[in-house]
């Protein structure tokens, strides 16, 4: 028989070393195979699967040398690679009857036949596989009357147990009768019992045959009691089912007799209520026809039927859905603008687009509404914008969380044939809103999962397509429902997580991070009053001056949104609330110098000058799903052979950027006044700190080039500058994305000059005016422009 392990026997390496080591094994040494939850008894045949790498090597060593295995139960079933001390002391010597490898899952399957017991004495090291010196423990107890009597009783009780099993065969009883040795009989029956592995191990470790027979007799007696009780319960259950079927038959006969006699049976109260609900629901004609057919079916159905409750639940869902549009409320654009301005500061482009959307809806109420998707980092107000749209339209607002949804049925619903079936989240949200023209927020659209139960993103295609959602079909309802009047608003943190077909159906509105000035206004207008109310304080009891708010923003938060800022403000108010609770006459004014005693020491400070004071260190800019961030790139060299070492958990694209930057530096040695021979004599190490954070993308190409050039030129880079941009091997600076987020991050980090690709000049206009006025921008056509600006 040829296996995967046999094919490499002619090669040198660990496999051949294992063979040579096995050939040198003493006779009393046994190759061990630890198992998690199975016990092999002498005389039994059991299949095993070796999935762990060490177990595969142990089995291969035994098969190649045609040696027996020592099957032993490990003490901790969860242990991945148990040592000698993690094994039971008693195991079973086993011959490998059959051994195959599975190409699908890489596991090794073997069938072993138990021979005799052994006791572990000491581990044998240095063989390349698990092995130990053992002491063989054959059954040598002479037969006597006590043992023979117990063996006779055990045969009888085992036959009784087998008779209680379903589909029990006579061959098994005959096989047990053919076993003469009492110890082997006890081992065989113990192996057949459905008891925990620990109990079987206890029987295996019982070397005295008489005591072993007693333990197996106790286990067989307990098993017989369980089987008898299960049989009685099964008979009682069948009796109850027969009685229920009899009652159903009598009810049908009674209904037939009453119809033959011309007697009318009053409708059940539940059926009458459902009939009234169908009349009041104002369904479309085809849906009402379907509902009445279901109601007629329910009326003919006995209450004891298992489908009765399913039909009632279905009709309740159908009748409670809002099938008709409510009266249209006139859209007041001025009021909508006031609502948006009161609830949100900044976000001028987003608010203008929302007002444009409302203006089109006012002029053309029957038009197809676009699907708006708010894209931005956490905490910038995406969800609250959807609530503001609902207030401006005077419509109900409902939120559907899509993060982690991995089952298509959660969107389209389950079919009624399944127990516990329900409509999908879309129909459930419509029912909760109570209006067919509600504002529905599809939150975290980029977090949709995909599992074995279908792709929920594919199910969302029909929901978010204005050409199709007028006849959306939920699997539970099995009738079309019109979603065209629903105002869908989606949110996401990054566009890459949204499937392409879904992204094509939506209009994406970017919500970048806030500047320090915007955060101050948001905190003063919204966060401070909200946290005062949450802590039960008044403005007179606790005052936060403007300087304190700016200090919190500058020294304790560094984020694109304002969630961390609100938490810090809440922490200050809770501190004051405790003091006011102890003494109501206290009135606090929290100055900036008190922040360390309340919030702790400053969490953020400008470290740019410190980290860029040496040659080879450059400040770059990075885009993340939670906003922009500063990216420090460090290059160093050591004597060596010209190797390039990259660290900092860099992705493939960023690694390629470093290689391209190094090649570009080498090609410009003369213009940069660098000794070309130094590249062959020194190893270059490029490191991007914060190694626990994965980093990728081409936008650090210029920064990588400047860092390597600065290192070999021995000249430091300006500490007040940051750079972003991709490079080509010709030295051309290529455009990158996320410019607005990167510029805001540079402003938060104290950067005064930002170098960016010339072809990204238009993106600077998206940055707020007050932020643009605080920075100087240098547009790069080639890397030479960056060198002139960064290295003085």
N, C-alpha and C positions, 0 to 999 in steps of 0.2 A: 504494500500500500504506500503510495507516494503522498506526502503532505508538504505543506509549505516549509516546515522545519527541516525536511530531509534534503531540500534542494541546495542548501548551502553547506553540506558536510565537507565538501572538498576545499572550502575556502579557509584561509587563516583568519584568526580573529577570535572574538569571544566564544563563538560556537565551537571551534576546534579546541580552544582551551578548556571548554566545559567537558568535551569528550575525553581529552587527555586526563583531566582531573578525575572524571568519573572512573576511568580505567584504573586510577591509582587508589580508589577508595578501598578501605578495609572491608572485610566481609561483614562485620557487625554494623557497618554504616548504612543508613537508609536515606534515600532522597525523600524530602518531605513536601507535601502539598497541603497547605492550610485551606480549610473551607469555612464558609461563614455560617451556614444554617442546615447542614446535613451531617448525619452520622452513618458511617458504613460499618455493618456488622460482618463478622466472618461468615462466609457462605453466601452472602447476598451479592447481587449485581445491581449497580446504580450508575446512572449517567452523571457526569460532572462537566462544568464549563469553566475553562481557565481564561478569565478576561484580563486579569492583572498581568503586567509585563513580567514580574518576577515569577509568577505562577506558570506562565508560558515557558520560561526558561527551565523551570524545574521539571515540567512534564516532558519537554524536548530532551533533556538530559537522560531521563529515565527511559524514554522510548528508544533513543539512539543506542543506549547500552543494553537494552532489553533487560532492565532492572525493574524490580517492583517499586511501587510508591508507598510512602507512609501517609495515609489519609488521616488527618488529625483536625479536630474542631478548634477554631480559635476562640479565645476567651471573650473578646470584644468583637461582635459582628460588624461594627462600624469601622474597625481598624483597617486602614488601607494596605499597609505592609507590615504585618505583625512580626515581631522578633521571636526568639526562642522562648522568652519569658511570657509572651502573649499567647501561648498554646497550651491546651490541656496535656497532661502527662501521658495519658493513655490514648492510643490510636489503633488503626487497623492496617496491617500490611495488605496491599492490593496489587493484583496483576492487571496490567492494562490490556483489556480484551480487544478494544477498538479505539482508534485515534484518528480524528479528522480535523482539518482546519476550515474555517468558514471565510471565504473571500469577501463576503458582504460586510460583516461587522468586525472582522479581525480576531474573533474569539476562537479558542481551541476547544474542541469537544472530545471527550473521551468516556469510554465505558469501562468501569473497573469492577473486578470481582474480589471480594474480601477473602483473605486467607486465614489470618490469625491476628491476635492482639500483640501489641508491643508497648514497651514503656520507654519514654525518652530519658536518656541519661545525660548527655552533654552535646552542645552544638559542635559541628565540625566546620571550621572556617577555611577560607581560601580556595574553595572548589569552584566558585563561579555560580553556584546554585545553593539552595537551602538543603542542608543535610545534617544528620545527627547520629551519634552512637546510640544504639537502642538495645533493649533486652527483650527477646521474644517471649511471649506468654501463652503457650499452648494450653488447651484444656486437658489437664492430666488427672482430674479427680476421678477415682474409681466409682463405679455405679453402686448404689446401695438402695435399701428399701425406701428410705426417706426421699431420695432423689427420684426413684422410679414412680413413687406415688404422686409426687408433684408433677412429673412429666405427664402422667396419665390424666390428671385433672386439667392440666393446661391444654392438652389436645382436645378434651371435651369442651372446655370453655371457648377455645379458639373456634371450634366448629360451630358453637352456638352464636358467636359474634359474627362469623362469616354468613350464617343464615339470615341475620338481621340486615345485612347490607343489600341494597338494591342491585339487581342483576348479578347476584352472587353465583359463582360457578362451582361445580362439584370438583373440578380439577385442582383447585386450591386446597380443598380439604384432603384430597388424596395425596397431594404433594407433602402436606404436613404429616400425614400418617406414615409416609415412607421414611421420615427422618427418625433415626434410632438414637443418635447421641443426644442426651438431655440438654447439654450446653448449646449445641447447634440448634436444637428446637427452640430454646428460649431466645437465641439471637435472631432466628428467622422471624418469629412472631413479633418480637420487639421492633424489627425493621418494618413490619407491615402496619404497626399501630400509628395512628394519627395523634402523636403527642409532641410536645415541644422538643427541640434539639437538646436542651439542657437535661431533660428527663432521659432521653436516649443515651446521652453521654454518661449519665449516672449508672444506667444499666450496663453500658460497655465497660465501665471501670469496676464493676462488681466481678471479681475473679472467682469467688466462691460460687460453684454451680448451684448449690442449694439456695443460697440467698438470691442469686440471679433469677431462679425460677419463681421465688416468692414475689420479687418486684414485678416481674412480667405478669404474674397472676393478678396482682393488684391493679395493674394498668388495664388488663383485659376486662376485669370486672367493672371498672369505672366506665370503660368504653361501651360495654353491654348496656349499662344503665342509661347512658346518653342515647344509644340507638333505640332502645325501647321507648324512651320518652319522646323522641322525634317521631317514631312510628305512631304513637298515640295522638300526638298533635296533628299529624297529617290526616289521620282518620277523622278527627273532629272537624278539621277544616273542610274536608270533602263532604261531611254531613251537613255543615252549614251552607255550603254552596248548593247542594241538592235541595235544601229547604228553600233557599232564595229562588231557585229556578221553578220550584213548585208554586211559590207565591206569584211569580210573574205569570205563569201559565194560568192560574186561577183568575188573576186580574183581567187577562185578555179574554178569557171565557166569559167573565162577568160583563165586560164591555160589549161583547158580541150578543149576549142574551138581552141586554138592555136595548141595543139597537134593533134587534128583531121584534121586541115588544113595543117599539115606538116610543120608549121612554127617553127623555132628554136629560143629559147629565150637565149640570152647571159647570161652567169653565172655572178652573182654579183661579184664585185671586191673583197669583203670580202671572198667569197668562193674560188676565185682563189688564193688569198694569203694563205689561210689555206691549199689548195692543195699543193702549192709550199713548205710550211713549213713542211708538212708531208713527202714529198720527201727528204727534206734536213735533217730531224731529224735522219735518219738511225736507225729507231726503229727495234726491233725484229719482225719477221714475224707475230706472233699472235697479237702483239700490233698494228702493222700497219694495219692489217686486221680490227681490232676493230675500229681504228680511221677512216678508209675509210668508214665503214658502218655508222659511226656517221656523216661523211661529206655528204654522199648520203642522209641521213635523213634530214640534215640541208638544202640541196639544194631543197628538195621537200617541205620544211616548209615555210609558209608565214612569212614575217618579223614581222607582227603584232602579231604573236603567242607569248604567254608568255614563251614558251620553247626555242625560237630562241636565246635569249641572253644567256640562260643557256648552250646551245650546243656550242655557239661561245666561251664562257669562258672556257668550258671543253677542247675544241680542242686547245685553246691557251696554256693551262697548259700542255697538253700532248706533244705538239710540242716544247715547250721551255725547257723541261727536258733534261739533258745530258744522252742520252741512250748509247752512245758509250764511251769506255775508251779512254782517251787521250794517246799520246805516252808516254811510260814509261821513266822517267828520271833516269839515273844511280845513285845509292845511293853511296855517297862519305862518308865513315865512318870517315875519318880524319876531313873533313869539318863539319860533324855533331858533332863530339866531340868538335871542336873549337866553334861552334855555341852555344852549351850547356854551355861551360865554360865561354864564353863571357856574356851570359845572366843570369847565375845563379852561385852563390857562395855556396860551400858546396854541400849537397845532393848527396854525392858520390854514394851511393847505388842506388838511383833513376836514376841518369844519366847513371850508368853502365847498369841498366836494360833496359833503352831506347836504348842504343847503341847495346845491345844484340838483342833487337827486330829488329833494323834496319839491323843488320848483317844477321839475319834469312831471312828478307824480300829480302835482296840482293841476297842471295844464292837460295832462293825458292820464286820467285815473285808470283807464283800462289797459295801459301799456304794460309791457313786460318789464319787471323790475330787475336791474342788474344785481348780481351777488357781490357785495362788498366784503373784502377780506382785509382786516387790520393786521399788518405785519410789523412786529417790533419786539424789543426785549421785554422781559417781565417788568411790571410796575409802571408802565407809561400810560395806562388808562384805556386799554383796548376794550375791556368789558364794560366800563362805565360809559364809553362812547355809545355802545349798543343800547344801554339803558336810556341815554339821552335821546337817541333817535326814537325810542318808544314813547318817551314823554312828549317829544315834539309832535309826533303823529297821533298822540292820545290813543295808543293801542296797548294791549297787554304785552308784557315782556316775559319771555321764557328762555331758559338757558339749557342747552344740551351739551354735556361734557363728553368729548370724544377721545380724551387721553386714555390710552391703553385698551380701547375697544378693538377686539380681534376676531369678533364673530359677526358674520354677515347678518345673522338673525337679529342682532341688536339694532340694526337699522331697518331691515325689512320685516322683522317679526317672525314668529314660529308658526308653522302650520297647525291647524286645530287638532290634528291627529295625535300630537304629542301631549303628554300629561304636563299640566302647568304652563301651556302655551299662552303667550301674550303678544300684543302688537309690538312693533319696534319702537325705538326711542322717539322717532319723529311723530308718530301718531299719538304716543303717550304725551308728548309735549303739547300737541294741538289740543288734546282733551284737557290737560292741566290749564292751558291758557284760556280755554272756553271761547275762542274766536278763531275763525279761519284766516283772518288777516293780521295775525299777531306778528310781533317782531321776535324772531327766533335766533338766538345767539348760538352758533356752532363753535364751541370753545375748544382750543387746542387741536385744530384740524391737522397740524403737522405731526401729532402724536398718535395717529391711527396705526394700529398694528395689523398683523396678518397671521392667521393661524390655520389649523386644519379644517375649520368650519367655514372657509370662504374668505373673501377679501372685502372688508367693509368699505374700503375706498371705492371699489367698483359699484357697490350698492348706492353710494352717495352721488354717483354720476347722474342718476335719474332725478334725485332730490334737487340737485343744484343746476339742472338744465331747464331754463324757462320754456324750451320747446317741448319738454316731456313731462314736467312735474304737474301739469294740469290733469293728468290721469295716473298719478302715482298709485301703485298697487302694493299694498301691504299683504304679506303672506297670510296673516291671521284674518284680516278683513275679507280677503278674496274678492273685493269690489274696488273700483277706482275711487281715489279721493283727490280732490283738486287742491294742489299746494301753490297754485300760481299767485294767489293773493298774499301769501306769507312773505314777509320781508326778511330774507336770510342775511345775517351778518356773521362772518366767520372771523376767527382770530388764530394767529400762528406766531411762533417765535422766529422761524426761519423758513424761507421759501423752498429750500432744498428738501425739506421733509414732506412737502405736499406733492402727491403724485401729479405727473404732467397733465393728464386729462382733466383732473379737478382744477388745477391752476389755470387751465385754459378757459374754464367756465366762470372765472371770478375776475373782478377788478381789484387789484392789490393796491392798498394805500399804505405807504411806509410811515411808521411812527417811530422816529429815531429817539435817542435819549435826550434828556433835558440839559440845558446849560445851568451853571450855578445861579444865574439871575432868575431863570425860570423856576428852578427848584425853590428859591427863596420866596417868590410870589405864590407858588403852589402851597408851600408850607404856611405862609401867613394867611392866605385866603381860605384854605380848605383843611389842612392837616391839624393845625393848632386848634381851631374851633371843634373839630371832630374829636380830638383826643381830650380836650377839656370836658366835653360832654360825657365821653366814655368813662372818665375818672371821677365824675361828679364834682368837678371844680367850677368856679366862676373865674372870669377874667380878672377880678379884683384879688382873688386868693393866690393866683400864680401868674406872673408876668414874664414873658420871654422877650427880651429886647432884640432888635434887629441884629446887633453884633453877635448875640448868642446863637441865633439861628444860622448866621453865616459861618460861625465857628463849627457848629455841628455838621453843616454841609461840607465844609472844607476838611475837617480833621477826623470825622467819625463815619463818614459815608463816602463811598466812591462807586457809584452805580449809574446805570443809564436811567432807571426809574426812580421812584420815591418811596418804595416800600421800606427799605432800611431806614430812611430818614424819618418816616412816620413811627417806626419802632423806637428810635432814639428819643423822639419827642414824647412818646408815650411813657418811656422809662423815666424821664424827668418829671412828668406830671404824676406818675405813681409815687415817686419819691416825695413830692410835695403833698400828695393826698394822704400819705401816712402821717406826716407831721400835722396836717390840718385835722386829721381824725383824732389825734392825741390832744391838740389844742386848737379849737375852732377860731381863736382870735388871730392866728398866724396869717400873715400875708407875705408871700415870697416873691422876690425879684431875682431871677437866676441870671447872674452875670457870667461872662465867658470863663473867668478864673475859677468858677465853681464846678465846671464841667468835669475835670478829672476826678473830683471826689464823688460825683454821681454816676458818670458813665465810664470811669476808668481813664487810663492814659490815652493820649491821642493814638488812633489806629493808623492814620495815614500821614505821611509827610513827604515833602519833595526830596527824593533821593537821586535825582538825575545827575546833579553835579558830582556826587560821590561815586556813582557807578560809571561815569564816563570820563573819569580823570586820567585814565591810562590809555596808551595806544591799543587799538584792537577792540574797543568797546563802543558800540553804536546804539542809539535809541531808535527802535523801529515802532511801527504802529500795526496793530492787529485788529481784526474784526472777530467778534464772538457772538453766539446767539443771545447773549445778555448785554450787548453793546460793545463799544470799542475798548481797547486796552493798550497800555504801553508794552512794548516787547524789547527787552534788552538782549543784545546779541554780543557775545564775547568771543574773541579769537585769541589763541595763544599758540606759541610754537616751542618745541623742545628738540634737542638733537635727535636725529633719526634718519630715516631713509626716504622721506617724502610721502609718508602716509597721511591720509585725511581721516580724522576721527570726528564723528558727529554724536552729540549727546543732547539730552533735553526732551526726549520722546517726540521726535520730529516725524512727520508723515513723509510719504514718498515724494510728494511734490516739493516740499521744503528741502529735502535732501538733494533733489535735483537742482534746486536753486543754488545751494552751496557749491555743488560741483561746477555749475555754470559760472558762478562768481569767481571761483578759483581759476578756472580756465581763462576767464577774461583778464584777471590780474596778471597771469603769466604772459598773456599775449601783449600786455602793455608795460612790460618791465622797464623798457627804456624811457618811455614818457613819464613813468612814475618814479624813475631814478631808483630802481630796485635791482639788486644783484640777482640775476636769473639763476645762478648756481646755488643760491641759498635754498631754493625749493627742493633740491635733491638731497640736501644735507639735514633738513629739519622736518619733523612731523608737525602738522597743523591740526589743532584741536579747536573746533567750533562748538560752543555750548550756548544753549538758550535756557536761562534759569527757569525756575518753577517746573522742574522735570516731571512732577506728578500730573501736569496738565498737558494733554495731547495738543500738538500744534501742527498745522498743515496749511498749504497755500503758497502761491508764488509771489505774494506781495512784499516779501522781505528780501527780494533779490538785490535791490540796490543797497540795502543796509548790509547784506552779507558781503557785497563787493567792497564797500567802504571799510568794513571791519577788517578784512584781510589785507587790503591795501594799507590801512593805517598801521596794522601790526608790522608789516615788513618795511614801511617807511619810518617807523619809530616816532610818529607824530600823532598826538591825541586828537580826538574829534570834539567839536564844540558841544558843550553840555546843554545849551539852551535850544538845540535843534532836534527834530525828529524827522524821519524819512520813511516813505513808503513808495512802492513801485516794483514792477517786474522788469527784469533785464533780459536782453537777448545776447547772443554771443558776439554781436557786432557793437555792443555797448549802448543800444537804444533802450530808453526807458518806456515800458509798455503800460497802458492804463490798468487799474485794479478797481475792485468794488469796495463798498462800505466806506466811502470817503467821509460822509457826514459823521458817522459814528466814530471814525478814527480821529477826526479833527476835534470832536467834543472830548474824546479821551485825552488828547494832547493838551487841551485847555485845562482839564481837571488835573493833569499831572504837572502843570507849571511850565509847559513848553511855550516859547514865544515865537519860534520860527518853525514852519513845517514845509518840507520839501516833498512835492508830489508830482506825478506825471503831468506833462503839459496837456495831454488829452483828457485829463480829469478836471480841467479848469471850470467847466460848466457845473460840476458837482459842488463847487464851493458856494454857489448861489443858494444851495439848500440849507446852508448853515445860518442860524440866526444872525442878524446884523450886529448885535452887541458882542457875540462871540468872534465874528470876523474882525471886528475892530480891535480886538485884544491880541491878534496874532498877525504875523507876517508870512506870506505865502511865496514860495519859490517854485516856479514851474520848471520841470526837468525835461529836456529833450534827449540828452545822453548822460552817461555816468560822469563825464567830464564836468558837467554843470554841478553835479553833486559834490565832486571832489573840490571844486573851487569854493563852494559855499561851506563845506563842513570842515575841511582841513586848511587851517590858515598858515 
